[in-house]
Amino acid sequence: MLRSAALALLIAGAALPASAQISQAQTPLPAPTSLPHALPPIPAPQDRDYPGVIGIRTDLTDLDHQIIRVRQTVPVSTGHLVLQYPKFIPGNHADTGPIQLISGVTVTGNGQRIEWVRDTVDPYAFHLDIPAGVTSIEVAFEWLTQPSNAVWRVVMTPEMVNLQWEKALLYPAGYNHSRITFAPSVTLPAGWQQGSALEVAGREGDVITFKPISLEHLADSPMFAGAHYRRIDLDPGGRSPVHLNLLADTQAGLAATDEQIAKFRAMVDQTDYLFGARHYDRYDFLLAASDELGGIGLEHHRSSENTAPADFFTNGMRSFGTLALLPHEFTHSWNGKFRRPSDEYVPNLNVPTQNSLMWVYEGQTEYWGEVLTARSGLATKEEQLATIAEVAAFYENQPGREWRALQDTTNHNLLGYRTTNPYSSWMRGTGDYYREALLIWLDADTLIREATNNRKSLDDFAKAFFGVEDGVWEARPYTFDDVVRTLNAVHPYDWATFLRSRLDAVGPDAKAPLDGIARAGYRLSYVDSLTPTEKRVQGGWATDFQYSLGFSLGSGNRITGVRWGGLAYEQGIGAGWELVAVGDRAASAEALRSAVTAAKDGTQPIVLVVKRGDEFRTLSFDYHGGLRYPRLERVAGTPDRLGDILTPRRR
């Protein structure tokens, strides 16, 4: 509401003659005044040590309120100090630091309160003036974690907590994060256990103290802690420890069998065979079998954060998406963390990241993740063929490349972190530099294999590019030219043109990169029925009419995923419509499948009744192509290169 004085002024202005109003409008506005306390600029990060060690204590015990409480002890000297809250979160590739959830920021020195002022341009920065005689300050605040996944991901439940240090700390500006040392500790709820890549210095009761570590690596070392915990050695007797840290909503959820564990151990072996080096002193998979904790799959150099359905192990590991998740995140230890795109290699967590090489960082990781899923036995060859068929069909039928090149999708997170839109087939987005790039790397792999008569493959690139400097776990940045140079060392070819022609393809004639499928000995086809394995992998098949009527059915028979330019789109159907009836039958996915099947090769149209609010429409589809689901079919007489790619390696 307007203040009464301002409202009176507006009324008075409206009552003035036009000439007087014009005269007032021509009166020069006063020059802007400075703030009561002019703020110095935020110091740029410098490659120098921060003097002293910053203590950080996190309290995870307030499960009722779902609040993480933080206390920091920061060595300081007299003068101006800027504390920053992390903004650009590694693995998010965007400015996603949840400063909105940080409350109660209080600073004291020598027992006296020190006031802070938030930067008016960058709200992630807090300015302080440190009085003479103060050599350390105490900083206290709360991270108000959220009770549902509606906006922010759930990180605290009654049974477990996912502590991400980069969301629970402030650090001094003016220093590279590799040159700031933290001494972390955590207070757990009574009796809880934790998994993390951090090295434990000691434990007293429920307080765990970790050895000092740089801010760079602390922010890259999350913790899963909970009441139901199990730690499994995935590399017994290996040269560096690799563990699977399991947490669950119930004790029963931890019941991984020996057979299941053997597949994860095989994953570690197959990764060794692929890269030939390890870039970690230890590696900890953090896996929560939970329906309460917010879903996540996030890479770190020496660990990864992962979630699975609560019954993942007790239901025979049937969640196919989870099976491929751990190999993907593990691959990131080599691709994305050790070898890191040069424009992602920033000096601290508040310097903007750039994402121009996401088609390597995420795209080649997606490729190796699927390959390692098969090589380790976590998935069968048939399951992987179904996965690749689903990816290939999506991009073969994607109209979005008419206006947007794959390269531009690497900017998507910076435009709005994983934002949703009603026409993903037209907009393109985050998934493209994962999944379409997978097809590009399959193309590259099969080209090398064909050209060298199978003497070389992309495996050789993996060893040459990621398998150097065994044991080192400091980042080594790379550029586009470095990728091209290493590919040429494996097999001489015009790799720069190969990559750029696929990354930059745009316009009506731009096609999906499917050459690798043909060179692998397969063709993409469409069938009207799926095998049980294909149904399990392509989990949404029963409500998927993308390649026939051009949409999918969501819960409550909502029409979703309308394909741009498809049959439904051309009839004016978009977001917000609901299927009410199929011919003279009540709406259901089964009724719609039956109608599409009945119309195949006939002449009668498919009649649908839809509604949006109070509006009803009757739609008539003159479509007779039947149900269409993607499948990769073997081409007789050609080498099965895809089969070779998915075959486990042996020393």
Secondary structure per residue as TSV (DSSP state, phi and psi in degrees):
chain	resnum	aa	ss	phi	psi
A	1	M	-	360.0	148.8
A	2	L	-	-72.0	143.5
A	3	R	-	-68.4	151.2
A	4	S	H	-61.1	-37.8
A	5	A	H	-65.9	-42.8
A	6	A	H	-65.8	-38.3
A	7	L	H	-63.8	-42.1
A	8	A	H	-62.4	-38.9
A	9	L	H	-63.8	-41.7
A	10	L	H	-62.9	-42.3
A	11	I	H	-63.7	-42.6
A	12	A	H	-63.5	-42.5
A	13	G	H	-61.2	-39.3
A	14	A	H	-67.1	-25.7
A	15	A	H	-85.0	-12.0
A	16	L	S	-71.8	153.0
A	17	P	-	-62.3	157.1
A	18	A	H	-57.7	-39.8
A	19	S	H	-62.3	-40.2
A	20	A	H	-67.2	-37.9
A	21	Q	H	-64.1	-40.6
A	22	I	H	-64.0	-41.0
A	23	S	H	-61.6	-42.6
A	24	Q	H	-64.0	-39.6
A	25	A	H	-63.7	-28.1
A	26	Q	H	-84.2	-8.9
A	27	T	S	-67.4	126.8
A	28	P	-	-59.2	139.3
A	29	L	-	-74.0	147.9
A	30	P	-	-66.5	149.3
A	31	A	-	-64.2	143.8
A	32	P	-	-61.7	138.8
A	33	T	-	-91.5	155.1
A	34	S	-	-75.7	163.2
A	35	L	-	-65.6	156.6
A	36	P	S	-53.8	-36.0
A	37	H	S	-124.5	97.8
A	38	A	-	-60.6	130.7
A	39	L	-	-97.8	132.1
A	40	P	-	-66.5	161.0
A	41	P	-	-64.9	153.5
A	42	I	-	-71.4	125.9
A	43	P	-	-61.9	136.1
A	44	A	-	-72.8	148.7
A	45	P	-	-65.4	136.6
A	46	Q	B	-120.6	151.0
A	47	D	S	-83.1	75.3
A	48	R	S	-147.7	155.0
A	49	D	-	-75.0	137.0
A	50	Y	-	-76.4	130.6
A	51	P	S	-70.5	119.4
A	52	G	S	96.3	175.8
A	53	V	E	-114.4	133.3
A	54	I	E	-90.7	121.0
A	55	G	E	-85.5	138.0
A	56	I	E	-136.2	126.5
A	57	R	E	-121.9	122.2
A	58	T	E	-113.3	137.6
A	59	D	E	-113.6	116.4
A	60	L	E	-104.8	17.0
A	61	T	E	-87.1	-12.5
A	62	D	E	-86.4	70.2
A	63	L	T	-72.2	-29.6
A	64	D	T	-62.1	-43.5
A	65	H	T	-93.6	-8.8
A	66	Q	T	56.6	51.6
A	67	I	E	-120.5	132.1
A	68	I	E	-101.0	122.2
A	69	R	E	-103.3	135.0
A	70	V	E	-123.4	137.0
A	71	R	E	-131.2	128.0
A	72	Q	E	-123.9	142.6
A	73	T	E	-113.3	115.3
A	74	V	E	-117.2	117.6
A	75	P	E	-63.7	135.4
A	76	V	-	-140.9	170.1
A	77	S	-	-130.4	165.4
A	78	T	S	-60.3	139.9
A	79	G	E	126.3	-165.5
A	80	H	E	-83.2	138.1
A	81	L	E	-134.5	138.7
A	82	V	E	-118.1	123.9
A	83	L	E	-102.3	135.1
A	84	Q	E	-114.8	142.7
A	85	Y	-	-97.4	133.4
A	86	P	-	-54.9	133.1
A	87	K	-	-110.6	-50.8
A	88	F	E	-94.8	106.3
A	89	I	E	-87.9	121.8
A	90	P	T	-55.9	139.3
A	91	G	T	87.3	-23.5
A	92	N	T	-88.3	-23.0
A	93	H	T	56.9	35.6
A	94	A	E	-166.9	170.5
A	95	D	E	-85.8	78.5
A	96	T	-	-112.4	6.8
A	97	G	-	-57.1	124.5
A	98	P	-	-81.7	62.0
A	99	I	G	-57.8	-25.1
A	100	Q	G	-62.9	-20.0
A	101	L	G	-100.1	3.8
A	102	I	E	-94.7	126.7
A	103	S	E	-136.3	166.6
A	104	G	E	66.6	27.1
A	105	V	E	-65.4	117.9
A	106	T	E	-134.6	134.0
A	107	V	E	-123.8	133.2
A	108	T	E	-132.7	152.1
A	109	G	E	-141.7	130.0
A	110	N	T	52.3	34.8
A	111	G	T	80.0	-0.4
A	112	Q	E	-108.5	143.5
A	113	R	E	-70.3	137.0
A	114	I	-	-116.3	119.2
A	115	E	-	-77.9	149.5
A	116	W	E	-121.5	160.2
A	117	V	E	-129.7	127.6
A	118	R	E	-73.7	140.6
A	119	D	-	-63.4	134.5
A	120	T	S	-79.8	-15.4
A	121	V	S	-99.3	-42.6
A	122	D	-	-116.1	98.1
A	123	P	T	-70.5	0.2
A	124	Y	T	-87.6	1.2
A	125	A	E	-118.1	138.2
A	126	F	E	-119.7	123.9
A	127	H	E	-95.5	136.3
A	128	L	E	-136.6	150.3
A	129	D	E	-111.5	115.2
A	130	I	E	-85.9	120.7
A	131	P	-	-67.5	157.8
A	132	A	T	-59.4	141.3
A	133	G	T	90.6	-10.2
A	134	V	-	-92.3	120.8
A	135	T	-	-108.7	-10.8
A	136	S	E	-153.7	151.4
A	137	I	E	-123.0	152.7
A	138	E	E	-105.0	126.7
A	139	V	E	-116.5	126.4
A	140	A	E	-126.9	139.9
A	141	F	E	-162.4	173.3
A	142	E	E	-122.0	144.8
A	143	W	E	-102.2	110.5
A	144	L	E	-84.7	85.0
A	145	T	-	-68.1	161.8
A	146	Q	-	-102.9	148.8
A	147	P	S	-82.1	-11.5
A	148	S	S	-144.2	168.9
A	149	N	S	-91.6	14.5
A	150	A	S	-60.8	-41.6
A	151	V	S	-121.6	-53.0
A	152	W	S	-111.8	149.6
A	153	R	-	-69.7	139.7
A	154	V	-	-71.3	124.6
A	155	V	-	-118.7	-4.1
A	156	M	B	-131.2	127.9
A	157	T	-	-130.0	172.0
A	158	P	S	-61.9	-17.4
A	159	E	S	-111.1	-14.3
A	160	M	E	-160.7	160.4
A	161	V	E	-136.1	138.8
A	162	N	E	-109.3	98.9
A	163	L	E	-88.6	118.5
A	164	Q	-	-110.5	107.3
A	165	W	G	-59.2	-34.8
A	166	E	G	-67.3	-12.3
A	167	K	G	-101.1	3.9
A	168	A	S	-134.9	39.7
A	169	L	-	-155.9	159.1
A	170	L	-	-120.3	148.5
A	171	Y	E	-141.1	154.7
A	172	P	E	-73.3	134.4
A	173	A	S	-72.9	158.6
A	174	G	S	99.6	4.9
A	175	Y	B	-138.2	143.6
A	176	N	-	-62.9	142.6
A	177	H	G	-68.7	-16.4
A	178	S	G	-75.5	-11.1
A	179	R	G	-112.5	12.5
A	180	I	-	-112.9	124.8
A	181	T	E	-104.1	133.8
A	182	F	E	-115.7	147.2
A	183	A	E	-115.2	98.0
A	184	P	E	-90.2	151.5
A	185	S	E	-147.6	161.6
A	186	V	E	-144.7	140.1
A	187	T	E	-104.4	120.4
A	188	L	-	-97.9	156.6
A	189	P	S	-57.4	154.5
A	190	A	T	-54.9	126.6
A	191	G	T	82.8	-1.3
A	192	W	-	-75.7	156.9
A	193	Q	E	-118.1	164.1
A	194	Q	E	-138.7	154.6
A	195	G	E	-125.5	136.8
A	196	S	E	-168.4	159.5
A	197	A	S	-81.3	-8.1
A	198	L	S	-68.2	148.0
A	199	E	-	-92.3	123.3
A	200	V	E	-73.9	129.8
A	201	A	E	-92.8	-29.2
A	202	G	E	178.6	163.6
A	203	R	E	-139.7	129.4
A	204	E	E	-124.1	109.2
A	205	G	T	63.2	-120.2
A	206	D	T	-105.3	14.2
A	207	V	E	-103.4	120.5
A	208	I	E	-109.5	130.0
A	209	T	E	-109.1	134.3
A	210	F	E	-108.5	157.5
A	211	K	-	-68.9	148.4
A	212	P	-	-57.0	147.1
A	213	I	E	-153.3	154.0
A	214	S	E	-68.3	155.5
A	215	L	H	-58.9	-38.1
A	216	E	H	-55.9	-45.1
A	217	H	H	-85.1	-27.6
A	218	L	H	-63.5	-45.2
A	219	A	T	-64.9	-14.9
A	220	D	T	-105.8	15.3
A	221	S	-	-131.4	72.5
A	222	P	-	-69.8	169.7
A	223	M	E	-128.0	139.2
A	224	F	E	-111.0	126.3
A	225	A	E	-132.3	145.9
A	226	G	E	-169.4	174.0
A	227	A	S	-77.4	-29.0
A	228	H	S	-115.7	108.6
A	229	Y	E	-140.5	142.0
A	230	R	E	-146.1	135.1
A	231	R	E	-115.9	126.8
A	232	I	E	-122.7	129.4
A	233	D	E	-78.6	117.8
A	234	L	S	-95.9	-4.2
A	235	D	S	-144.6	64.4
A	236	P	T	-54.9	126.3
A	237	G	T	75.4	7.6
A	238	G	-	-71.5	171.1
A	239	R	S	-78.5	-15.2
A	240	S	S	-148.5	137.1
A	241	P	-	-63.8	136.7
A	242	V	E	-131.6	121.2
A	243	H	E	-128.4	150.1
A	244	L	E	-105.4	112.7
A	245	N	E	-97.7	109.2
A	246	L	E	-99.7	135.6
A	247	L	E	-129.3	155.6
A	248	A	E	-152.7	161.3
A	249	D	S	-65.9	-29.9
A	250	T	S	-136.3	163.5
A	251	Q	G	-62.7	-33.5
A	252	A	G	-63.4	-27.1
A	253	G	G	-69.7	-8.7
A	254	L	G	-89.8	3.3
A	255	A	-	-79.5	58.7
A	256	A	-	-70.3	132.7
A	257	T	-	-84.8	166.0
A	258	D	H	-60.3	-38.9
A	259	E	H	-64.3	-40.8
A	260	Q	H	-66.7	-43.7
A	261	I	H	-62.5	-36.9
A	262	A	H	-59.4	-33.7
A	263	K	H	-70.2	-36.6
A	264	F	H	-71.2	-33.4
A	265	R	H	-66.4	-38.1
A	266	A	H	-63.9	-34.2
A	267	M	H	-60.1	-42.0
A	268	V	H	-63.1	-43.8
A	269	D	H	-62.5	-45.7
A	270	Q	H	-65.6	-31.6
A	271	T	H	-69.2	-38.1
A	272	D	H	-60.7	-44.8
A	273	Y	H	-62.8	-37.5
A	274	L	H	-70.6	-50.8
A	275	F	H	-94.5	-28.3
A	276	G	S	73.4	8.9
A	277	A	-	-155.8	159.3
A	278	R	-	-122.3	135.0
A	279	H	-	-115.4	48.3
A	280	Y	-	-156.0	148.1
A	281	D	S	-85.1	-20.0
A	282	R	-	-160.3	155.8
A	283	Y	E	-138.4	132.6
A	284	D	E	-126.3	110.2
A	285	F	E	-73.4	127.4
A	286	L	E	-107.5	113.4
A	287	L	E	-129.4	119.5
A	288	A	E	-106.8	118.3
A	289	A	E	-87.1	93.1
A	290	S	-	-150.2	141.5
A	291	D	S	-101.5	3.7
A	292	E	S	-109.2	-41.4
A	293	L	S	-68.6	142.4
A	294	G	-	-62.0	140.0
A	295	G	-	-64.2	144.3
A	296	I	-	-157.8	150.3
A	297	G	E	-147.3	98.7
A	298	L	E	-135.5	131.8
A	299	E	E	-85.0	149.7
A	300	H	-	-145.4	166.2
A	301	H	S	-67.5	-39.7
A	302	R	S	-120.8	15.0
A	303	S	E	-165.6	176.3
A	304	S	E	-153.4	147.8
A	305	E	E	-100.8	124.7
A	306	N	E	-142.6	146.5
A	307	T	E	-127.3	155.6
A	308	A	E	-141.1	162.3
A	309	P	-	-57.4	152.7
A	310	A	T	-57.9	-30.6
A	311	D	T	-99.6	22.4
A	312	F	T	-52.9	-50.4
A	313	F	T	-79.9	-40.2
A	314	T	T	-71.7	-18.5
A	315	N	T	-101.8	21.1
A	316	G	T	75.7	26.1
A	317	M	S	50.8	51.1
A	318	R	-	-88.9	-3.8
A	319	S	-	-79.9	99.6
A	320	F	H	-64.7	-37.2
A	321	G	H	-59.9	-37.4
A	322	T	H	-69.8	-34.2
A	323	L	H	-59.4	-40.1
A	324	A	H	-83.7	-12.2
A	325	L	H	-67.8	-48.4
A	326	L	H	-65.7	-43.8
A	327	P	H	-59.7	-37.4
A	328	H	H	-61.8	-52.4
A	329	E	H	-67.9	-32.6
A	330	F	H	-64.4	-41.6
A	331	T	H	-58.3	-31.1
A	332	H	T	-62.9	-21.4
A	333	S	T	-59.0	-34.0
A	334	W	T	-90.1	-47.9
A	335	N	B	-105.6	101.7
A	336	G	T	120.5	-33.1
A	337	K	T	-105.9	-59.7
A	338	F	T	-70.8	-62.6
A	339	R	E	-87.7	112.6
A	340	R	E	-122.0	134.6
A	341	P	E	-52.7	137.3
A	342	S	G	-60.8	-32.0
A	343	D	G	-83.7	-0.3
A	344	E	G	-100.1	-8.2
A	345	Y	-	-90.1	81.2
A	346	V	-	-102.7	155.5
A	347	P	S	-74.1	-25.7
A	348	N	S	-153.5	-178.1
A	349	L	T	-83.2	7.5
A	350	N	T	-122.5	6.4
A	351	V	S	-90.3	129.1
A	352	P	-	-56.9	136.8
A	353	T	-	-90.4	155.0
A	354	Q	-	-121.4	152.9
A	355	N	-	-125.4	30.1
A	356	S	T	-65.5	-21.4
A	357	L	T	-108.9	25.8
A	358	M	H	-60.5	-26.4
A	359	W	H	-69.7	-14.3
A	360	V	H	-95.5	-54.7
A	361	Y	H	-52.3	-54.7
A	362	E	T	-95.8	-38.0
A	363	G	H	-66.6	-48.4
A	364	Q	H	-72.1	-30.0
A	365	T	H	-63.4	-39.3
A	366	E	H	-61.5	-40.2
A	367	Y	H	-63.9	-52.5
A	368	W	H	-66.7	-31.8
A	369	G	H	-60.2	-44.7
A	370	E	H	-68.2	-40.6
A	371	V	H	-62.7	-47.3
A	372	L	H	-68.2	-29.4
A	373	T	H	-59.8	-41.3
A	374	A	H	-75.1	-46.0
A	375	R	H	-62.5	-28.5
A	376	S	T	-86.6	-8.1
A	377	G	T	86.3	4.4
A	378	L	S	-68.3	-26.1
A	379	A	S	-139.1	156.4
A	380	T	-	-89.5	167.9
A	381	K	H	-59.7	-42.2
A	382	E	H	-61.2	-39.5
A	383	E	H	-65.6	-39.5
A	384	Q	H	-70.8	-34.9
A	385	L	H	-62.5	-40.6
A	386	A	H	-64.7	-37.3
A	387	T	H	-64.0	-48.6
A	388	I	H	-66.5	-35.3
A	389	A	H	-61.4	-43.3
A	390	E	H	-62.6	-42.5
A	391	V	H	-65.0	-46.7
A	392	A	H	-62.6	-40.5
A	393	A	H	-65.0	-40.6
A	394	F	H	-58.4	-45.6
A	395	Y	H	-80.7	-25.6
A	396	E	H	-65.1	-29.5
A	397	N	T	-107.9	19.3
A	398	Q	-	-94.5	114.7
A	399	P	G	-78.1	-14.4
A	400	G	G	-60.3	-25.7
A	401	R	G	-71.1	-5.6
A	402	E	G	-62.9	-27.8
A	403	W	T	-124.2	-17.9
A	404	R	-	-131.3	121.7
A	405	A	-	-76.1	156.0
A	406	L	H	-56.5	-40.0
A	407	Q	H	-56.1	-37.0
A	408	D	H	-69.5	-23.6
A	409	T	H	-67.8	-18.5
A	410	T	T	-66.9	-14.9
A	411	N	T	-86.4	-3.1
A	412	H	H	-61.0	-42.5
A	413	N	H	-63.5	-35.2
A	414	L	H	-72.6	-22.8
A	415	L	H	-79.8	-21.1
A	416	G	S	161.6	109.9
A	417	Y	T	-59.6	109.0
A	418	R	T	47.8	44.3
A	419	T	-	-68.0	150.6
A	420	T	-	-93.2	157.6
A	421	N	-	-153.0	155.6
A	422	P	S	-76.6	-10.0
A	423	Y	-	-132.8	67.9
A	424	S	H	-64.1	-28.2
A	425	S	H	-67.7	-23.0
A	426	W	H	-97.9	-40.8
A	427	M	H	-68.1	-37.8
A	428	R	-	62.8	167.2
A	429	G	-	177.4	-152.1
A	430	T	H	-54.2	-44.5
A	431	G	H	-62.1	-21.5
A	432	D	H	-70.3	-40.1
A	433	Y	H	-75.5	-7.9
A	434	Y	H	-85.4	-63.8
A	435	R	H	-85.8	-40.2
A	436	E	H	-69.2	-35.3
A	437	A	H	-64.0	-33.5
A	438	L	H	-52.9	-43.6
A	439	L	H	-66.1	-34.5
A	440	I	H	-65.3	-41.9
A	441	W	H	-72.8	-30.7
A	442	L	H	-63.6	-40.9
A	443	D	H	-58.7	-47.1
A	444	A	H	-64.7	-42.6
A	445	D	H	-62.0	-48.4
A	446	T	H	-69.7	-30.7
A	447	L	H	-64.0	-45.3
A	448	I	H	-62.5	-44.3
A	449	R	H	-61.9	-45.2
A	450	E	H	-64.9	-44.8
A	451	A	H	-69.6	-27.5
A	452	T	T	-105.0	11.9
A	453	N	T	54.8	42.3
A	454	N	T	68.6	14.5
A	455	R	S	-79.3	-25.9
A	456	K	-	-128.4	161.2
A	457	S	-	-159.0	-178.5
A	458	L	H	-67.5	-18.0
A	459	D	H	-57.1	-38.0
A	460	D	H	-66.8	-36.8
A	461	F	H	-61.7	-44.2
A	462	A	H	-58.1	-43.2
A	463	K	H	-68.2	-41.7
A	464	A	H	-73.0	-31.9
A	465	F	H	-93.8	-43.8
A	466	F	H	-103.0	-19.2
A	467	G	S	-94.9	24.3
A	468	V	-	-94.5	161.9
A	469	E	S	52.9	58.5
A	470	D	T	-51.7	131.8
A	471	G	T	91.5	-15.9
A	472	V	-	-79.8	132.5
A	473	W	-	-127.0	30.3
A	474	E	S	-95.5	144.8
A	475	A	-	-64.9	144.5
A	476	R	E	-123.3	106.6
A	477	P	E	-72.5	155.7
A	478	Y	E	-140.9	161.5
A	479	T	-	-121.0	174.1
A	480	F	H	-56.0	-44.1
A	481	D	H	-62.8	-34.0
A	482	D	H	-64.7	-39.8
A	483	V	H	-63.1	-47.4
A	484	V	H	-62.1	-43.0
A	485	R	H	-61.4	-42.5
A	486	T	H	-70.4	-39.6
A	487	L	H	-59.6	-41.4
A	488	N	H	-66.7	-31.0
A	489	A	H	-69.2	-30.1
A	490	V	H	-75.7	-48.1
A	491	H	S	-152.2	114.9
A	492	P	-	-60.7	127.5
A	493	Y	S	-168.2	165.0
A	494	D	-	-83.5	73.5
A	495	W	H	-70.1	-30.1
A	496	A	H	-61.5	-45.8
A	497	T	H	-68.1	-40.7
A	498	F	H	-53.3	-48.9
A	499	L	H	-73.6	-47.8
A	500	R	H	-65.7	-35.2
A	501	S	H	-65.2	-29.0
A	502	R	H	-87.4	-36.3
A	503	L	H	-74.3	-32.6
A	504	D	S	-103.1	1.1
A	505	A	-	-61.5	129.0
A	506	V	-	-155.1	149.3
A	507	G	S	118.0	173.8
A	508	P	T	-60.0	-26.4
A	509	D	T	-95.1	-1.5
A	510	A	-	-69.2	134.6
A	511	K	-	-119.1	158.3
A	512	A	-	-67.4	146.0
A	513	P	-	-79.5	80.0
A	514	L	-	-104.4	5.8
A	515	D	H	-61.0	-32.4
A	516	G	H	-64.0	-31.0
A	517	I	H	-67.7	-44.5
A	518	A	H	-65.3	-42.6
A	519	R	H	-68.4	-22.6
A	520	A	T	-81.0	-7.0
A	521	G	T	99.3	23.6
A	522	Y	E	-135.8	164.8
A	523	R	E	-132.9	147.3
A	524	L	E	-83.4	124.2
A	525	S	E	-130.5	174.2
A	526	Y	E	-128.2	133.3
A	527	V	E	-125.6	162.7
A	528	D	S	-98.1	-0.1
A	529	S	S	-148.6	151.5
A	530	L	-	-117.2	155.8
A	531	T	-	-74.7	162.3
A	532	P	H	-55.5	-38.1
A	533	T	H	-65.2	-44.8
A	534	E	H	-62.3	-37.8
A	535	K	H	-63.4	-39.2
A	536	R	H	-69.2	-41.1
A	537	V	H	-71.6	-47.7
A	538	Q	S	-89.9	69.5
A	539	G	T	-55.6	-26.4
A	540	G	T	-94.5	17.3
A	541	W	G	-58.0	-37.0
A	542	A	G	-65.6	-23.7
A	543	T	G	-116.2	15.5
A	544	D	E	-100.8	114.3
A	545	F	E	-123.6	28.9
A	546	Q	T	-59.1	-43.0
A	547	Y	T	-97.5	14.1
A	548	S	T	-123.5	-79.6
A	549	L	T	-87.6	-11.5
A	550	G	S	87.2	32.3
A	551	F	E	-161.1	174.8
A	552	S	E	-124.3	163.8
A	553	L	E	-106.5	128.3
A	554	G	-	-97.7	-169.2
A	555	S	G	-62.1	146.6
A	556	G	G	67.1	22.3
A	557	N	G	60.6	28.6
A	558	R	B	-70.4	139.7
A	559	I	E	-84.4	119.7
A	560	T	E	-128.4	168.2
A	561	G	-	54.0	39.1
A	562	V	-	-61.4	123.3
A	563	R	-	-78.9	126.6
A	564	W	T	-57.1	123.3
A	565	G	T	83.1	-0.8
A	566	G	S	-77.1	-178.7
A	567	L	H	-62.1	-43.9
A	568	A	H	-66.0	-42.2
A	569	Y	H	-58.7	-43.5
A	570	E	H	-66.9	-17.5
A	571	Q	T	-95.7	13.9
A	572	G	T	83.2	18.2
A	573	I	-	-97.5	130.3
A	574	G	-	-140.5	-147.8
A	575	A	T	-68.0	147.2
A	576	G	T	97.8	-2.1
A	577	W	-	-93.9	153.5
A	578	E	E	-127.7	137.4
A	579	L	E	-80.3	124.6
A	580	V	E	-102.3	-42.1
A	581	A	E	-149.1	152.2
A	582	V	E	-118.7	104.6
A	583	G	T	60.8	-122.5
A	584	D	T	-103.8	18.0
A	585	R	E	-109.1	149.7
A	586	A	E	-62.5	146.9
A	587	A	-	-65.2	137.6
A	588	S	-	-167.9	160.4
A	589	A	H	-63.6	-38.2
A	590	E	H	-63.1	-43.4
A	591	A	H	-63.8	-37.6
A	592	L	H	-70.2	-41.0
A	593	R	H	-60.3	-42.6
A	594	S	H	-63.2	-40.2
A	595	A	H	-67.2	-41.7
A	596	V	H	-64.9	-39.6
A	597	T	H	-66.7	-42.7
A	598	A	H	-64.5	-29.9
A	599	A	T	-83.4	-7.8
A	600	K	T	-61.9	131.4
A	601	D	T	60.9	15.4
A	602	G	S	-107.5	-159.6
A	603	T	S	-124.4	-15.0
A	604	Q	-	-77.4	135.4
A	605	P	-	-73.6	163.7
A	606	I	E	-93.5	120.2
A	607	V	E	-106.8	126.0
A	608	L	E	-125.2	143.7
A	609	V	E	-110.2	126.8
A	610	V	E	-127.2	160.5
A	611	K	E	-141.7	152.4
A	612	R	E	-141.5	109.1
A	613	G	T	65.1	-122.7
A	614	D	T	-95.5	1.7
A	615	E	E	-93.4	132.2
A	616	F	E	-115.3	146.7
A	617	R	E	-137.2	148.3
A	618	T	E	-109.5	123.5
A	619	L	E	-110.1	140.9
A	620	S	E	-121.3	116.5
A	621	F	E	-102.7	115.0
A	622	D	-	-86.5	67.5
A	623	Y	-	-123.3	131.5
A	624	H	-	-136.8	27.9
A	625	G	S	-92.4	-2.8
A	626	G	-	73.9	-179.3
A	627	L	-	-66.6	145.8
A	628	R	-	-136.8	112.3
A	629	Y	E	-122.0	144.0
A	630	P	E	-78.7	149.2
A	631	R	E	-152.6	143.6
A	632	L	E	-93.9	123.0
A	633	E	E	-109.0	139.8
A	634	R	E	-68.8	138.6
A	635	V	-	-96.8	114.1
A	636	A	T	-58.7	142.4
A	637	G	T	82.2	4.6
A	638	T	S	-112.6	153.4
A	639	P	-	-64.4	139.8
A	640	D	-	-88.0	73.3
A	641	R	H	-67.7	-32.0
A	642	L	H	-66.3	-38.0
A	643	G	H	-60.8	-41.1
A	644	D	H	-64.3	-40.8
A	645	I	H	-61.3	-37.8
A	646	L	H	-86.8	-4.8
A	647	T	S	-75.9	135.7
A	648	P	-	-58.2	147.1
A	649	R	-	-92.7	152.7
A	650	R	-	-128.2	149.1
A	651	R	-	-66.9	360.0
